[in-house]
Amino acid sequence: MRNISEQELKDILDKHGKWLRENTKDKEWKISSLMNFSYFVSSNGNIASIITPALSIRKNPKLISKRKSSNGYLSVRCAGKNILVHRVVADAFLGKVGSKVVHHKNSKRDDNRASNLQITNHSNNNSKSFVVRKKMYGDFIKSCADKFQRGLFEAKP
């Protein structure tokens, strides 16, 4: 890739950002600092590449397909690494993530909208996750405890 001036880079980024806003459903796109400044990320969790594998600038950005991992998180492949989409979105729209945790407010690991994400620390994330799990499974746990106390569960040998 040839060296380009700061103004040329700005023009390229403006052109690609405009193309993305006009040709996708997502209207808010930012350049990602986590992905070597060669990818755009939308507030809805989509990612687009502006650099080809041969390291030239694309005429139009290419939307990158996401993969769902066994733990439910979405990732994209970038420069030979799997990168978690929710961390890229949070970094672009909420501020520097660094070593902090990105919490999904609705507990859906594949919902990577910026409005559903929150940067927090490990302790807060664990307590928030506990509250959500308690709300989701509380009645089931109470029901099981009640059945156990009434002797409706049998121990298996």
Secondary structure, 3 states (H helix, E strand, C coil): CCCCCHHHHHHHHHHHHHHHHHHCCCCCEEECCCCCCCEEEECCCCEEEEECCCCCEEEEEEECCCEECCCCCEEEEECCEEEEHHHHHHHHHCCCCCCCEEEECCCCCCCCCHHHEEEECHHHHHHHHHHHHHHHHHHHHHHHHHHHHCCCCCCCC
